């Protein structure tokens, strides 16, 4: 069965879209893991004096956070795998064709998710789309569905 949402062809294949609440709690669990990892990396960098932090702590911390987030979501969501938060909430990310994402699509989704969620609050869009697509899902032609 096919349908079009926001000019994106979607093959439904009995996939039930995950709602905003499940997605929020999955992201919250993932955020805690990313935050802790970022803190540990930053702490290691500061303690070993690998880089001279002096007045650049905020920039370095922000860069480490962004890099950690993109790497975490790229590696854990590619090739049919899931993040810890998505496992806990029993949801997964698939392409609009119902297949698992490649590393390239996973990286693009991680980058676009960071940019759209950080600057436009695209999570609100999920409420208004029939298949519960966020802006980064529309960009990357992906969707978050409940596990079978």
VMD Tcl script that draws the C-alpha trace (Angstrom):
set ca {
  {0.00 0.00 0.00}
  {1.37 3.41 -0.97}
  {0.50 6.90 0.10}
  {1.97 10.37 -0.29}
  {2.75 12.68 2.65}
  {4.33 16.05 1.97}
  {5.32 14.94 -1.55}
  {7.11 11.86 -0.17}
  {6.03 8.47 -1.43}
  {5.67 6.12 1.53}
  {5.21 2.38 1.38}
  {3.24 1.58 4.51}
  {3.81 -2.20 4.62}
  {1.86 -2.53 7.88}
  {4.33 -0.29 9.70}
  {2.68 1.58 12.54}
  {4.26 5.00 13.02}
  {5.70 5.70 16.46}
  {4.03 8.60 18.24}
  {5.58 11.72 19.68}
  {5.68 10.42 23.26}
  {7.60 7.23 22.40}
  {9.99 9.23 20.23}
  {10.50 11.80 22.98}
  {11.34 9.23 25.65}
  {13.64 7.34 23.26}
  {15.48 10.59 22.53}
  {15.61 11.42 26.24}
  {17.34 8.10 27.03}
  {19.73 8.63 24.11}
  {20.36 12.22 25.23}
  {21.38 11.04 28.71}
  {23.84 8.57 27.18}
  {25.24 11.20 24.80}
  {25.50 13.76 27.61}
  {27.38 11.35 29.88}
  {29.69 10.32 27.04}
  {30.35 13.96 26.16}
  {31.13 14.75 29.79}
  {33.60 11.85 30.03}
  {35.35 12.81 26.78}
  {35.56 16.45 27.81}
  {36.82 15.48 31.28}
  {39.51 13.27 29.71}
  {40.59 16.08 27.36}
  {40.76 18.58 30.22}
  {42.65 16.25 32.59}
  {45.23 15.08 30.07}
  {45.78 18.61 28.75}
  {45.59 17.15 25.29}
  {44.29 20.50 24.19}
  {44.75 23.88 25.81}
  {41.23 24.70 26.93}
  {41.79 27.97 28.80}
  {39.07 30.19 27.32}
  {37.64 27.81 24.75}
  {35.92 25.30 27.03}
  {32.45 26.09 25.78}
  {33.38 25.73 22.11}
  {35.24 22.48 22.69}
  {32.40 21.09 24.79}
  {29.83 22.04 22.13}
  {31.93 20.47 19.37}
  {32.43 17.26 21.38}
  {28.67 17.10 22.06}
  {27.75 17.56 18.38}
  {30.33 15.02 17.21}
  {29.27 12.49 19.85}
  {25.60 12.88 18.94}
  {26.17 12.47 15.21}
  {28.49 9.47 15.66}
  {26.12 7.82 18.16}
  {23.04 8.07 15.96}
  {24.91 7.25 12.73}
  {26.53 4.06 13.98}
  {23.64 2.78 16.07}
  {20.85 3.35 13.55}
  {22.53 2.09 10.39}
  {21.98 -1.37 8.91}
  {18.92 -2.26 10.95}
  {20.40 -1.47 14.36}
  {18.81 0.73 17.01}
  {19.85 3.24 19.63}
  {19.43 2.28 23.26}
  {16.50 4.67 23.64}
  {14.70 3.22 20.64}
  {15.27 -0.32 21.93}
  {13.81 0.69 25.30}
  {10.74 2.23 23.64}
  {10.42 -0.62 21.07}
  {10.65 1.61 18.01}
  {13.00 1.70 15.02}
  {13.93 3.87 12.06}
  {13.33 2.58 8.55}
  {13.41 4.10 5.10}
  {10.12 5.03 3.48}
  {10.47 1.75 1.55}
  {10.52 -0.15 4.86}
  {14.21 -1.09 4.68}
  {17.00 -0.41 7.15}
  {19.15 2.69 6.61}
  {22.63 2.70 5.12}
  {25.45 4.43 6.99}
  {25.22 7.36 4.57}
  {21.49 7.86 5.11}
  {21.95 7.36 8.86}
  {24.66 10.06 8.94}
  {22.50 12.43 6.89}
  {19.56 11.79 9.24}
  {21.72 12.41 12.32}
  {23.06 15.68 10.93}
  {19.68 16.89 9.70}
  {18.02 15.88 13.00}
  {20.56 17.92 14.92}
  {20.10 20.94 12.69}
  {16.31 20.84 12.49}
  {15.64 20.00 16.13}
  {18.17 22.50 17.42}
  {16.92 25.42 15.36}
  {13.31 24.92 14.32}
  {11.71 22.59 16.79}
  {10.64 20.22 14.04}
  {9.33 17.77 16.62}
  {6.08 19.75 16.58}
  {5.60 18.75 12.93}
  {5.23 15.11 14.07}
  {1.84 15.93 15.58}
  {0.47 17.24 12.30}
  {1.62 14.58 9.83}
  {-0.36 11.40 9.30}
  {2.70 9.14 9.42}
  {4.28 11.11 12.31}
  {7.20 12.40 10.26}
  {9.59 15.00 11.63}
  {11.35 17.42 9.30}
  {14.54 15.32 9.31}
  {12.45 12.24 8.39}
  {11.05 14.12 5.41}
  {14.53 15.25 4.34}
  {16.03 11.74 4.59}
  {12.94 9.79 3.53}
  {12.79 7.82 6.76}
  {10.15 7.08 9.34}
  {10.08 5.86 12.94}
  {7.85 2.86 13.42}
  {6.84 0.54 16.24}
  {8.61 -2.81 16.37}
  {6.50 -5.71 15.23}
}
mol new
graphics top color blue
foreach p $ca { graphics top sphere $p radius 0.5 }
foreach p [lrange $ca 0 end-1] q [lrange $ca 1 end] { graphics top cylinder $p $q radius 0.2 }
display resetview
